Amino acid sequence: MGSISFWMCLILTICTWHKTFGCTWMRTLPMSRSMFQVFSNNTITVLREMGHVVSREPQITFPYEEYRHVDHFKDDDKIVFISQTLNAIEKLYRSDNYDYFWDQKVVDEFMIDLHRQTSELDQCVKAIRAALPKSDKGVNKNMSLHFKFLKNYLKREEYSASAWEGIRKVVLAHMLRLVTIILTNQ
């Protein structure tokens, strides 16, 4: 009887492990910032440094409505959303057609911080879920379409300086909004 109780307790502990400890990358201690916040702030700083004045303002819209929906997500679903968004941003910058526009060292710093965030959050997501609830899939589909639009915009504009500047501004807005999502949870 005692060994059955032990095994039941062990199984329950393993099954609820991620709920007890949560995503340590996102967790903050009193009077400190999470690693997510630290790396996000670094990424935001680098994105701001990358800014340039361009001859024409790009016409790129920001998915405000999708972020309004995310504000009502459960905490785990917010982490999944943030992970997916950062992965989409990383994929967008992997196109590597910005050589003549930005200093490669600055881009490398941005990509290293972004990759660290995506890897850590991917680990959290693996621990959190197998699939999102049906209600959240519409937001994820719209975000996928948004990033597909950004990729196509770059191609259509032939990866011009003004196109990359537009992308940088939208990505900066995403990064600022993602940090806001986490700050509202605390």
C-alpha positions as CSV (number, residue, x, y, z in Angstrom):
1,M,0.0,0.0,0.0
2,G,2.8,2.4,0.9
3,S,4.6,1.8,-2.4
4,I,1.5,2.6,-4.4
5,S,1.1,5.9,-2.5
6,F,4.7,6.7,-3.2
7,W,4.3,6.0,-7.0
8,M,1.0,8.0,-7.2
9,C,2.7,10.9,-5.4
10,L,5.7,10.7,-7.7
11,I,3.5,10.7,-10.8
12,L,1.5,13.6,-9.6
13,T,4.6,15.5,-8.8
14,I,6.1,14.9,-12.3
15,C,2.8,15.8,-14.0
16,T,2.5,19.1,-12.1
17,W,6.2,20.0,-12.2
18,H,5.8,22.9,-14.6
19,K,2.9,24.3,-12.8
20,T,4.8,24.4,-9.5
21,F,8.0,25.9,-10.8
22,G,6.6,27.7,-13.9
23,C,8.7,29.1,-16.6
24,T,11.8,30.3,-14.8
25,W,12.8,32.4,-17.8
26,M,9.7,34.5,-17.2
27,R,9.6,34.5,-13.4
28,T,10.7,37.5,-11.5
29,L,11.9,37.7,-7.9
30,P,10.9,40.6,-5.7
31,M,12.8,43.8,-6.7
32,S,14.3,42.2,-9.8
33,R,13.5,41.6,-13.4
34,S,13.1,38.2,-15.2
35,M,15.6,37.0,-17.7
36,F,13.0,37.6,-20.3
37,Q,12.8,41.3,-19.3
38,V,16.6,41.6,-19.2
39,F,17.0,40.2,-22.7
40,S,14.0,42.0,-24.1
41,N,15.4,45.3,-22.8
42,N,18.7,44.5,-24.5
43,T,16.9,43.7,-27.8
44,I,14.8,46.8,-27.6
45,T,17.9,49.0,-27.0
46,V,19.7,47.4,-30.0
47,L,16.7,47.8,-32.2
48,R,16.5,51.5,-31.3
49,E,20.3,51.9,-32.1
50,M,19.7,50.3,-35.5
51,G,17.2,53.0,-36.5
52,H,18.0,55.2,-39.6
53,V,16.3,58.0,-41.3
54,V,14.8,56.9,-44.6
55,S,13.5,58.8,-47.5
56,R,9.9,57.5,-47.3
57,E,7.8,56.1,-44.5
58,P,6.7,52.5,-45.0
59,Q,3.0,51.7,-44.7
60,I,3.1,48.7,-42.4
61,T,0.3,48.1,-39.9
62,F,0.6,46.7,-36.4
63,P,-1.7,43.9,-35.2
64,Y,-3.2,45.8,-32.3
65,E,-6.4,43.8,-32.2
66,E,-4.5,40.5,-31.8
67,Y,-2.7,41.9,-28.8
68,R,-5.9,43.0,-27.3
69,H,-7.0,39.4,-27.4
70,V,-3.8,38.2,-25.9
71,D,-4.4,40.4,-22.8
72,H,-7.2,38.1,-21.9
73,F,-5.2,34.8,-22.4
74,K,-4.2,32.6,-19.5
75,D,-0.6,33.0,-18.4
76,D,0.6,29.8,-20.1
77,D,-1.1,30.9,-23.4
78,K,0.6,34.3,-23.1
79,I,4.0,32.6,-22.9
80,V,3.2,30.4,-25.9
81,F,2.1,33.6,-27.9
82,I,5.3,35.4,-26.9
83,S,7.4,32.4,-27.9
84,Q,5.6,32.2,-31.3
85,T,6.0,35.9,-32.0
86,L,9.7,36.0,-31.1
87,N,10.3,32.9,-33.3
88,A,8.5,34.7,-36.2
89,I,10.7,37.8,-35.6
90,E,13.8,35.7,-35.6
91,K,12.8,34.0,-38.8
92,L,12.1,37.4,-40.5
93,Y,15.7,38.6,-39.6
94,R,17.3,35.3,-40.8
95,S,16.7,36.4,-44.4
96,D,20.1,38.1,-44.1
97,N,19.4,40.7,-46.8
98,Y,20.4,43.7,-44.7
99,D,24.2,43.6,-45.0
100,Y,24.5,47.0,-46.6
101,F,22.1,48.7,-44.2
102,W,23.2,47.9,-40.6
103,D,26.5,47.2,-38.9
104,Q,26.8,43.4,-38.8
105,K,28.1,43.5,-35.1
106,V,24.8,45.3,-34.1
107,V,22.7,42.8,-36.0
108,D,24.7,39.9,-34.5
109,E,24.1,41.2,-31.0
110,F,20.3,41.6,-31.8
111,M,20.2,38.0,-33.2
112,I,22.1,36.5,-30.3
113,D,19.7,38.0,-27.7
114,L,16.7,37.1,-29.8
115,H,17.9,33.6,-30.3
116,R,18.5,33.2,-26.5
117,Q,14.9,34.4,-25.8
118,T,13.4,32.0,-28.4
119,S,15.4,29.0,-27.2
120,E,14.5,29.6,-23.5
121,L,10.8,30.2,-24.3
122,D,10.7,27.2,-26.6
123,Q,11.7,25.1,-23.5
124,C,9.0,26.7,-21.5
125,V,6.4,26.0,-24.2
126,K,7.4,22.4,-24.4
127,A,6.8,22.1,-20.7
128,I,3.5,24.1,-20.8
129,R,1.4,22.5,-23.5
130,A,0.7,20.2,-26.4
131,A,-1.7,22.5,-28.1
132,L,-3.4,25.8,-27.7
133,P,-7.1,26.0,-26.9
134,K,-9.3,26.4,-30.0
135,S,-10.2,30.0,-29.1
136,D,-6.6,31.2,-29.4
137,K,-5.9,29.7,-32.8
138,G,-7.5,32.7,-34.6
139,V,-5.1,35.1,-33.0
140,N,-2.1,32.8,-33.9
141,K,-3.3,32.5,-37.5
142,N,-3.7,36.3,-37.8
143,M,-0.2,36.8,-36.3
144,S,1.2,34.2,-38.8
145,L,-0.5,36.2,-41.6
146,H,1.0,39.4,-40.2
147,F,4.5,38.0,-40.3
148,K,4.0,36.5,-43.8
149,F,2.9,40.0,-44.9
150,L,6.1,41.5,-43.4
151,K,8.2,38.9,-45.3
152,N,6.4,39.6,-48.5
153,Y,6.7,43.3,-48.0
154,L,10.5,43.0,-47.7
155,K,10.6,40.9,-50.9
156,R,8.3,43.3,-52.8
157,E,10.4,46.3,-51.7
158,E,13.5,44.3,-52.7
159,Y,15.0,44.5,-49.2
160,S,15.5,48.2,-49.4
161,A,16.7,50.4,-46.6
162,S,13.2,51.9,-46.1
163,A,11.6,48.4,-46.1
164,W,14.0,47.3,-43.4
165,E,13.5,50.4,-41.4
166,G,9.7,49.8,-41.5
167,I,10.3,46.2,-40.4
168,R,12.6,47.4,-37.6
169,K,9.9,49.8,-36.3
170,V,7.2,47.2,-36.4
171,V,9.5,44.7,-34.6
172,L,10.3,47.3,-32.0
173,A,6.6,47.8,-31.4
174,H,6.2,44.0,-31.0
175,M,9.0,43.8,-28.5
176,L,7.6,46.7,-26.5
177,R,4.2,45.1,-26.5
178,L,5.5,41.7,-25.5
179,V,7.2,43.1,-22.5
180,T,3.9,44.9,-21.6
181,I,2.1,41.5,-21.7
182,I,4.5,40.1,-19.1
183,L,4.5,43.2,-16.9
184,T,0.6,43.1,-16.6
185,N,0.8,39.5,-15.3
186,Q,2.8,40.5,-12.2
